[in-house]
Amino acid sequence: MLKFTEDHEWLNIEGDTATIGITTHAAEQLGDLVFVELPEVGASFEKGGEAATVESVKAASEVYAPLGGDVVEVNEKIVDDPSLVNSDPMGSGWMFKLKLSDASAADGLLDKDAYDKLIG
């Protein structure tokens, strides 16, 4: 199940785990990324908590946890090569995976149509 936030994160939920990254729109707005800082595996976040940081030649931006949960995996490839986030933000440029504390909370997030209207 693919969901989006108004802060331009996407999450793909499978069971009680969500893969999270920034949207194509966010990656385009930021420009070429030069640095990515990811959370530690085992870190816990509440919904809206600052989970990661991305920096481009234009600006630095926080990536927020779209739902509460514990980090179970991070994408080290994007630390070594931040351009993966620009070239494939919703694929190989994913950032981290959360084991969700309440997967049903995703019902309050945006679906693709609602997100498209938001950025429209």
C-alpha positions as CSV (number, residue, x, y, z in Angstrom):
1,M,0.0,0.0,0.0
2,L,1.6,3.3,-1.2
3,K,0.9,6.4,0.9
4,F,2.2,10.0,1.0
5,T,2.6,12.8,3.5
6,E,2.1,16.5,3.1
7,D,5.9,16.8,3.9
8,H,6.7,14.9,0.7
9,E,7.6,11.5,2.1
10,W,6.3,8.3,0.6
11,L,5.9,5.0,2.3
12,N,5.2,1.6,1.0
13,I,3.5,-0.5,3.6
14,E,3.8,-4.3,3.6
15,G,2.3,-5.9,6.7
16,D,3.6,-4.0,9.7
17,T,6.7,-2.6,7.9
18,A,7.0,0.6,5.9
19,T,9.7,1.5,3.4
20,I,10.2,5.3,3.5
21,G,11.8,7.9,1.3
22,I,11.2,11.3,-0.3
23,T,8.9,11.8,-3.3
24,T,10.0,12.5,-6.8
25,H,8.6,16.0,-6.3
26,A,10.7,16.6,-3.2
27,A,13.9,15.3,-4.9
28,E,13.3,17.6,-7.9
29,Q,12.7,20.6,-5.6
30,L,15.9,19.9,-3.6
31,G,18.1,19.5,-6.6
32,D,21.3,17.4,-6.6
33,L,21.8,15.8,-3.2
34,V,25.3,15.8,-1.8
35,F,24.7,14.3,1.7
36,V,22.3,12.0,3.4
37,E,22.2,11.2,7.1
38,L,20.1,8.2,8.1
39,P,18.7,7.1,11.5
40,E,20.4,4.3,13.4
41,V,18.8,0.8,13.2
42,G,16.8,0.4,16.4
43,A,15.9,4.1,16.7
44,S,12.3,4.7,17.6
45,F,10.2,7.6,16.2
46,E,6.9,9.1,16.9
47,K,4.8,10.2,13.9
48,G,6.4,13.5,12.6
49,G,9.7,12.9,14.3
50,E,12.9,14.0,12.5
51,A,14.3,10.8,11.2
52,A,16.8,11.7,8.5
53,T,18.5,14.7,6.9
54,V,19.2,15.3,3.2
55,E,21.4,18.1,1.9
56,S,21.6,19.4,-1.6
57,V,23.6,22.3,-3.2
58,K,20.5,24.4,-2.5
59,A,19.4,23.5,1.0
60,A,19.3,21.0,3.9
61,S,16.0,19.4,4.7
62,E,14.6,17.0,7.4
63,V,12.9,13.8,6.5
64,Y,10.1,13.0,9.0
65,A,8.8,9.7,10.2
66,P,5.4,9.5,8.6
67,L,4.2,7.1,11.3
68,G,5.5,5.9,14.6
69,G,7.8,2.9,14.8
70,D,11.3,1.4,15.1
71,V,13.9,1.5,12.4
72,V,14.7,-2.0,11.2
73,E,16.8,-1.2,8.2
74,V,18.6,1.7,6.4
75,N,19.7,2.1,2.9
76,E,23.5,2.5,3.2
77,K,23.8,2.8,-0.6
78,I,22.4,6.3,-0.5
79,V,24.9,7.4,2.1
80,D,27.7,6.5,-0.3
81,D,25.9,7.8,-3.3
82,P,23.2,10.4,-2.5
83,S,22.5,10.8,-6.3
84,L,20.5,7.6,-6.1
85,V,17.8,9.6,-4.3
86,N,17.7,12.0,-7.2
87,S,17.7,9.3,-10.0
88,D,15.2,6.9,-8.3
89,P,13.7,8.5,-5.2
90,M,10.8,6.0,-5.0
91,G,12.9,2.9,-5.8
92,S,16.6,2.4,-5.1
93,G,16.7,5.8,-3.4
94,W,14.6,4.6,-0.4
95,M,15.9,5.8,3.0
96,F,14.8,3.5,5.9
97,K,12.3,0.9,6.9
98,L,10.1,1.2,10.0
99,K,8.4,-1.6,11.9
100,L,5.2,0.3,12.6
101,S,3.7,0.6,16.0
102,D,0.2,1.1,14.5
103,A,-0.1,0.3,10.8
104,S,-3.8,1.4,10.8
105,A,-2.6,5.0,11.3
106,A,-1.6,5.0,7.6
107,D,-5.3,5.4,6.9
108,G,-4.9,9.1,7.7
109,L,-2.2,9.6,5.1
110,L,-2.6,10.7,1.5
111,D,-3.1,8.3,-1.4
112,K,-1.5,9.0,-4.8
113,D,-4.5,11.0,-6.1
114,A,-4.6,13.2,-3.0
115,Y,-0.8,13.8,-3.1
116,D,-0.9,14.6,-6.9
117,K,-3.6,17.3,-6.1
118,L,-1.4,18.6,-3.3
119,I,1.6,19.2,-5.5
120,G,-0.6,20.0,-8.6
